[in-house]
């Protein structure tokens, strides 16, 4: 990779994310980072492992951040940006390596491979849909997994090219070290986020796309194929992983209904890739009920048509075909039969966007660059400039909880969660009156919204309206009988209302469910009661 590419991609990335270094923690950041005691001691690696084995590397990175920065967001954002820049540089390198493969090196497009490579890297680093995986601190799990995923594939291609050049000096050593690096980064990817499970399939796809499928040496491929077993093995043998999965992701959405919905979601992802407007952290995306719904059926037909076109283009436009298959293959872990509680999130596009970046750069060359490079460069400059401006503006939305959730409310005015989270943000900034109004709106939309009742109860308690607070805590517990924090806050409320017997009862429940009760509350209760 040329120095100019490194400088250009890095400078553009730093520029478009220069307004993110002081963006606050958001949403899942509080659970996974701010209040997560498992990452507070870097030396307790076993504790980090037990928290979430399949994301050990992710949480290790948070532990490193906490060790040096505690809860200063600057260090976390700097780390996220560094990961993003590395990923963009790896996209550029992957394209450069691809133009050295047997299938591509004699193609006319290979003469301008460097321009296409840097263009792909610039598109990847500047695209606004990437903001959720970069500016949202917790979602470094997606960007880090993608970085290791890309690094593994790049090292693998480097090792294959070195093996092809057996007559060159030191080619064997380069091949060996690159191969080892590929396996190491593949393992790191598997322990960063589960989306890396498609990496063995991607290696096979790359082999069939850019090397001679009739002369494939399967022996070096076997270790990569075996890495496919890492994530299922960890999930099977570590109970903590199963508990974490139940807490965070398990949903009652049937697998087939989730898949049907994902047909429409993938069309939305494609729209966001080409036209990244009206972005939203929390989409209000209704579930598909039948394959015969017009939107669902038409989405499925469009997706099939795209894949069919990619197959037809395989022999003549190999790079374009590969980038399309990349996009869909890397979406599979989160857009297939395995249901998640949220059907759509923009950070799930982070790794697929590598394929889109290659597609856009290569496609523009085929359309405009064959006759003259001027139109190719001009069109790319306009696109990258637009993406960069949109990214910079989108990052302003992530400034704090209020700006983020006000944007989400505008994008999803009929969804309860954005109002609830906006209320939490307003409460953190002392605006309890408006926060309660937003909790009311959330409950109006979703009458059984447990967290909204609890958060409104906390708001009422802070305002001194203890009876309303008690009513909301009762409602939250009625909906969710194992809501530990609601029991605890209800115990505090009972204490303030001088109903000490009921306060003790809730304390006992909290202790029985494994929650550590504040000793100050217990001491206060002991002083005023006979227990």
C-alpha positions in Angstrom: 0.0 0.0 0.0 1.4 3.4 -1.0 2.1 6.1 1.6 -0.3 8.5 -0.2 -3.2 6.1 0.3 -2.4 5.8 4.0 -2.2 9.5 4.4 -5.3 10.3 2.3 -7.6 7.8 4.0 -6.4 8.6 7.5 -6.7 12.4 7.1 -10.2 12.1 5.6 -11.3 9.8 8.5 -9.9 12.1 11.1 -11.5 15.1 9.5 -15.1 13.6 9.2 -14.9 12.2 12.8 -13.2 15.3 14.3 -16.4 16.4 16.1 -17.0 13.0 17.9 -14.2 13.0 20.5 -16.4 14.4 23.2 -19.7 12.8 22.3 -21.3 11.3 25.5 -22.0 7.7 26.3 -25.3 6.4 24.8 -27.8 3.7 25.1 -26.1 0.3 25.6 -22.8 2.1 26.6 -24.2 2.5 30.1 -24.8 -1.2 30.6 -21.7 -2.6 28.7 -19.2 0.1 29.7 -20.2 2.7 32.3 -21.7 0.4 34.9 -20.0 -2.9 33.8 -17.8 -3.9 36.8 -16.2 -6.7 34.8 -14.1 -4.3 32.8 -12.9 -2.2 35.8 -9.8 -4.2 36.5 -7.6 -5.0 33.6 -5.7 -7.6 35.5 -8.8 -9.8 36.1 -8.8 -11.4 32.7 -10.9 -14.3 33.9 -13.7 -11.9 35.0 -13.6 -10.3 31.5 -13.8 -13.7 29.9 -16.7 -14.9 32.1 -18.7 -11.8 31.2 -19.0 -12.6 27.5 -16.5 -15.2 26.0 -17.3 -14.6 22.3 -16.6 -10.9 22.8 -13.6 -11.2 25.1 -11.4 -9.1 22.8 -14.1 -6.4 22.7 -14.4 -6.2 26.5 -10.6 -6.5 26.9 -10.4 -3.3 24.8 -12.9 -1.6 27.1 -10.9 -2.7 30.1 -7.8 -1.2 28.5 -9.7 2.1 27.9 -11.0 2.1 31.5 -7.5 1.4 32.9 -6.1 4.5 31.1 -9.2 6.8 30.7 -11.7 5.6 33.3 -14.9 7.2 32.0 -13.4 10.0 29.9 -15.0 9.5 26.5 -12.1 11.0 24.6 -10.0 7.8 24.9 -12.9 5.6 23.9 -13.6 7.6 20.8 -10.0 7.8 19.8 -9.8 4.0 20.0 -12.9 3.6 17.9 -11.6 6.0 15.3 -8.2 4.2 15.2 -10.1 0.9 14.5 -12.1 2.5 11.8 -9.1 3.9 10.0 -7.3 0.5 10.2 -10.4 -1.1 8.6 -10.5 1.4 5.8 -6.8 0.9 5.1 -7.4 -2.8 5.0 -10.2 -2.4 2.5 -7.7 -0.5 0.3 -5.0 -3.1 0.8 -7.5 -5.9 0.0 -8.4 -4.3 -3.3 -4.7 -3.8 -4.2 -3.9 -7.4 -3.4 -6.9 -8.6 -5.5 -5.5 -6.9 -8.6 -2.4 -9.1 -8.2 -4.3 -12.3 -8.2 -4.2 -14.6 -11.3 -7.8 -13.8 -12.4 -7.5 -10.0 -12.1 -3.9 -9.1 -12.9 -4.3 -9.3 -16.7 -7.6 -7.4 -16.7 -7.6 -3.9 -18.1 -9.0 -2.6 -14.8 -5.9 -3.7 -13.0 -3.9 -0.9 -14.7 -5.7 1.5 -12.5 -6.0 -0.8 -9.5 -4.4 1.6 -7.2 -6.9 4.3 -7.9 -9.8 1.9 -7.4 -8.2 0.7 -4.1 -7.8 4.1 -2.6 -11.3 5.1 -3.8 -12.8 2.0 -2.0 -10.9 3.0 1.2 -12.1 6.6 1.0 -15.7 5.5 0.4 -15.5 3.1 3.4 -14.0 5.7 5.8 -16.3 8.5 4.8 -19.6 6.8 4.4 -22.2 8.1 6.9 -23.8 4.7 7.6 -20.6 3.8 9.4 -21.2 6.4 12.1 -23.2 4.1 14.3 -20.3 1.6 14.5 -17.7 4.3 15.1 -19.3 7.0 17.2 -21.4 4.7 19.2 -18.8 3.5 21.7 -20.2 0.0 22.4 -20.5 -0.8 18.7 -16.7 -1.1 18.4 -17.6 -4.8 18.7 -18.7 -4.5 15.1 -15.9 -2.4 13.8 -13.2 -4.4 15.6 -14.5 -7.7 14.4 -14.6 -6.2 10.8 -11.0 -5.0 11.2 -9.7 -8.5 12.2 -11.9 -10.1 9.6 -10.4 -7.8 6.8 -6.9 -8.3 8.2 -7.3 -12.1 8.2 -8.4 -12.1 4.6 -5.7 -9.7 3.5 -3.0 -11.8 5.1 -4.5 -15.0 3.6 -4.4 -13.4 0.1 -0.8 -12.2 0.7 0.2 -15.8 1.7 -1.5 -17.2 -1.4 0.2 -14.6 -3.7 3.5 -15.5 -2.1 3.0 -19.2 -2.7 2.1 -18.4 -6.3 5.5 -16.5 -6.7 7.6 -19.5 -5.6 10.6 -18.4 -7.7 10.9 -15.1 -5.8 13.4 -14.8 -3.0 11.9 -15.2 0.5 8.5 -15.9 -0.9 8.2 -19.0 1.2 8.9 -17.1 4.4 6.4 -14.3 3.5 3.8 -16.9 2.7 4.3 -18.7 6.0 4.3 -15.5 8.2 1.3 -14.1 6.3 -0.6 -17.4 6.8 0.1 -17.4 10.5 -1.0 -13.8 10.7 -4.2 -14.7 8.9 -5.0 -17.5 11.3 -4.2 -15.3 14.3 -6.4 -12.4 13.2 -9.2 -14.8 12.3 -9.1 -16.1 15.9 -9.2 -12.6 17.2 -12.2 -11.8 15.0 -14.0 -14.9 16.4 -13.6 -13.6 19.9 -14.6 -10.0 19.1 -18.1 -10.5 17.7 -20.0 -13.4 16.3 -20.4 -11.8 12.9 -16.9 -13.2 12.1 -18.4 -16.7 11.7 -18.7 -16.1 8.0 -14.9 -15.6 7.5 -14.2 -19.3 6.5 -16.9 -19.0 3.8 -15.4 -15.7 2.7 -12.0 -17.3 2.3 -13.5 -20.0 0.1 -15.5 -17.4 -1.9 -12.2 -15.4 -2.5 -10.4 -18.6 -3.6 -13.1 -19.5 -6.1 -13.3 -15.9 -7.3 -9.7 -14.9 -7.8 -7.6 -18.0 -7.9 -7.9 -21.1 -10.1 -10.7 -23.3 -8.5 -9.3 -26.4 -10.3 -5.9 -26.1 -8.5 -7.1 -25.3 -5.0 -4.8 -26.7 -2.3 -7.3 -27.6 0.4 -4.7 -28.4 3.1 -4.1 -24.7 4.1 -7.8 -24.1 4.0 -8.7 -26.7 6.6 -7.6 -24.6 9.6 -9.8 -21.7 8.3 -12.7 -24.0 7.9 -12.2 -25.3 11.5 -12.3 -21.7 12.8 -16.0 -21.9 11.9 -16.4 -24.1 15.0 -14.9 -21.6 17.5 -18.1 -19.6 18.1 -20.5 -22.5 18.4 -18.1 -24.3 20.7 -17.8 -21.3 23.0 -21.6 -20.8 23.0 -22.0 -24.5 23.9 -19.4 -24.9 26.6 -19.8 -21.5 28.4 -23.0 -21.0 30.3 -22.2 -17.4 30.8 -22.5 -16.9 27.1 -25.9 -18.4 27.1 -27.1 -16.2 30.0 -25.8 -13.1 28.2 -27.5 -14.1 25.0 -30.8 -14.5 26.9 -30.5 -11.2 28.5 -29.5 -9.2 25.5 -30.8 -10.7 22.3 -33.3 -13.4 22.7 -36.7 -12.5 21.2 -40.1 -14.1 20.7 -40.0 -13.4 17.0 -40.4 -16.7 15.0 -37.5 -17.5 12.8 -39.5 -17.5 9.6 -41.2 -14.2 10.4 -37.7 -12.7 11.2 -36.4 -13.9 7.9 -39.3 -12.5 5.9 -38.8 -9.1 7.7 -35.1 -9.2 6.8 -35.9 -9.2 3.1 -37.3 -5.7 3.6 -34.5 -4.8 6.0 -31.9 -5.7 3.4 -33.6 -3.5 0.8 -33.4 -0.7 3.4 -29.7 -1.5 3.9 -29.1 -1.2 0.1 -30.9 2.1 0.1 -28.8 3.4 3.0 -25.7 2.3 1.2 -26.5 4.2 -2.0 -28.5 7.0 -0.5 -27.6 7.5 3.3 -30.4 9.8 4.2 -32.9 9.8 7.1 -30.6 7.7 9.3 -32.0 6.6 12.6 -30.6 4.8 15.7 -34.0 3.2 16.5 -36.0 2.4 13.3 -39.7 1.7 13.7 -39.7 -1.3 11.4 -42.9 -3.5 11.4 -42.6 -7.2 11.2 -43.6 -9.0 8.0 -46.5 -11.4 8.5 -46.5 -13.3 5.2 -44.4 -13.8 2.2 -47.3 -12.7 0.1 -47.3 -9.2 1.5 -46.5 -6.8 -1.4 -43.5 -5.2 0.3 -42.1 -8.6 1.5 -42.6 -10.4 -1.8 -41.2 -7.6 -4.0 -38.2 -7.3 -1.7 -37.5 -11.0 -2.0 -37.7 -10.8 -5.8 -35.4 -7.8 -5.9 -32.8 -9.6 -3.7 -33.0 -12.7 -5.9 -32.6 -10.6 -9.0 -29.5 -8.9 -7.5 -27.9 -12.3 -6.7 -28.8 -13.7 -10.1 -27.2 -10.7 -11.7 -24.1 -11.1 -9.6 -23.8 -14.7 -10.7 -24.3 -13.8 -14.4 -21.5 -11.1 -14.1 -19.1 -13.5 -12.4 -17.0 -14.4 -15.5 -16.8 -10.9 -17.0 -17.0 -8.6 -14.0 -15.4 -10.7 -11.2 -14.7 -7.8 -8.9 -18.3 -6.5 -9.0 -19.7 -10.0 -8.5 -17.5 -10.7 -5.6 -18.4 -7.4 -3.9 -22.1 -8.2 -4.2 -21.6 -11.6 -2.7 -19.5 -10.1 0.1 -22.4 -7.7 1.0 -24.9 -10.4 1.4 -22.6 -13.0 3.0 -21.5 -10.7 5.7 -25.1 -9.7 6.4 -26.2 -13.3 7.0 -25.3 -13.7 10.7 -27.8 -10.9 11.6 -30.2 -11.0 8.7 -31.3 -14.6 8.3 -33.1 -17.3 10.3 -31.6 -16.5 13.7 -33.8 -13.8 15.3 -32.6 -10.8 17.2 -34.8 -8.5 19.4 -34.1 -5.7 16.9 -34.6 -6.4 13.2 -32.5 -3.5 12.0 -29.5 -1.6 13.1 -27.1 0.5 11.0 -24.0 -0.8 12.7 -24.8 -4.2 11.2 -23.8 -2.7 7.8 -20.2 -2.0 8.9 -18.6 -5.1 7.5 -20.9 -5.4 4.5 -19.9 -1.8 3.6 -16.5 -3.1 2.6 -18.2 -5.0 -0.2 -20.3 -1.9 -1.1 -17.2 0.3 -1.2 -15.5 -2.0 -3.6 -18.6 -2.3 -5.7 -19.1 1.5 -6.0 -15.4 2.2 -6.8 -15.2 -0.7 -9.3 -18.6 -0.1 -10.8 -17.9 3.6 -11.4 -14.6 2.6 -13.2 -16.5 0.2 -15.5 -19.1 2.8 -16.2 -16.9 5.9 -16.6 -13.2 5.0 -16.4 -12.8 2.9 -19.5 -13.1 6.0 -21.8 -11.5 8.6 -19.6 -10.4 8.7 -16.0 -11.5 12.3 -15.6 -15.2 11.4 -15.3 -14.3 8.6 -12.9 -12.3 10.9 -10.6 -14.9 13.7 -10.8 -17.8 11.4 -9.9 -15.8 9.8 -7.0 -14.8 13.2 -5.7 -18.4 14.4 -5.6 -19.6 11.2 -4.0 -16.9 11.1 -1.3 -17.4 14.8 -0.6 -21.1 14.3 -0.1 -20.6 11.3 2.1 -18.0 13.2 4.2 -20.4 16.1 4.7 -23.2 13.8 5.7 -21.0 11.9 8.1 -19.8 15.1 9.8 -23.4 16.3 10.1 -24.6 12.9 11.3 -22.0 12.9 14.1 -23.5 16.1 15.5 -26.6 14.0 16.3 -24.4 11.8 18.6 -23.3 14.8 20.7 -25.4 13.8 23.8 -28.4 11.7 24.8 -30.9 14.5 24.1 -29.7 15.3 20.6 -29.5 11.5 19.7 -32.9 10.6 21.0 -34.6 13.7 19.7 -33.4 12.6 16.3 -34.7 9.1 16.9 -38.1 10.5 18.0 -38.3 12.5 14.8 -37.5 9.4 12.7 -39.7 7.0 14.7 -42.6 9.1 16.2 -44.8 6.1 16.7 -42.2 4.0 18.6 -42.1 3.9 22.4 -38.4 3.3 23.1 -37.0 6.6 21.6 -39.4 8.6 23.9 -38.3 6.6 26.9 -34.6 7.0 26.2 -35.1 10.7 25.5 -36.8 11.0 28.9 -33.8 9.3 30.5 -31.5 11.8 28.8 -33.6 14.7 29.9 -33.7 13.4 33.4 -29.9 13.1 33.5 -29.7 16.8 32.5 -32.2 17.8 35.3 -35.3 18.4 33.2 -37.6 16.0 35.1 -40.9 17.7 34.0 -40.2 17.1 30.3 -38.7 13.7 31.0 -42.0 12.6 32.6 -44.0 13.9 29.6 -41.8 11.7 27.3 -42.3 8.7 29.6 -46.0 9.3 29.4 -45.8 9.3 25.6 -43.8 6.0 25.6 -46.5 4.4 27.9 -49.3 5.8 25.7 -47.7 4.0 22.7 -46.8 0.8 24.5 -48.9 0.4 27.7 -46.8 -2.5 29.0 -43.5 -0.7 28.7 -41.8 -1.9 31.9 -38.7 0.4 31.7 -40.9 3.5 31.0 -42.9 2.9 34.2 -39.8 2.4 36.2 -38.1 5.5 34.7 -41.2 7.6 35.3 -41.3 6.2 38.9 -37.7 7.4 39.4 -38.6 10.8 38.0 -41.6 11.1 40.3 -39.4 10.1 43.3 -36.9 12.7 42.5 -39.7 15.3 42.3 -40.9 14.2 45.7 -44.2 12.7 44.5 -43.7 9.3 46.3 -47.2 7.9 45.8 -47.0 8.3 42.1 -43.5 6.8 42.2 -44.8 3.8 44.2 -47.6 3.3 41.7 -45.2 3.2 38.8 -42.8 0.8 40.6 -45.7 -1.5 41.3 -46.8 -1.4 37.7 -43.2 -2.2 36.5 -43.0 -5.2 38.9 -46.4 -6.5 37.9 -45.3 -6.6 34.3 -41.8 -7.9 35.1 -41.8 -9.8 38.4 -38.0 -10.2 38.4 -37.2 -6.5 37.9 -34.6 -6.1 40.6 -33.9 -2.4 40.3 -37.7 -1.7 40.6 -37.8 -3.7 43.8 -34.9 -1.8 45.2 -36.3 1.6 44.4 -39.7 0.6 45.7 -38.0 -0.4 49.0 -36.4 3.0 49.1 -39.8 4.6 48.4 -41.5 2.6 51.1 -38.7 3.7 53.5 -39.4 7.3 52.6 -43.1 6.7 53.2 -42.3 5.2 56.6 -43.8 1.8 55.6 -40.8 -0.1 57.0 -42.3 -3.6 56.9 -42.9 -3.4 53.1 -39.5 -1.9 52.7 -37.9 -4.8 54.4 -40.0 -7.2 52.3 -38.6 -5.7 49.1 -35.1 -5.8 50.5 -35.4 -9.5 51.2 -36.7 -10.1 47.7 -33.8 -8.2 46.2 -31.3 -10.1 48.3 -32.9 -13.4 47.4 -32.6 -12.6 43.7 -28.9 -11.9 44.1 -28.8 -8.1 44.1 -26.4 -6.4 46.5 -28.4 -4.0 48.6 -26.9 -0.7 49.6 -25.7 -1.1 53.2 -26.9 2.4 54.0 -30.5 1.4 53.3 -30.2 -1.7 55.5 -28.7 0.3 58.4 -31.5 2.9 58.1 -34.1 0.2 58.2 -32.5 -1.4 61.2 -32.5 1.9 63.1 -36.3 2.4 62.6 -37.7 -1.1 62.7 -37.7 -4.2 64.9 -36.1 -6.4 62.2 
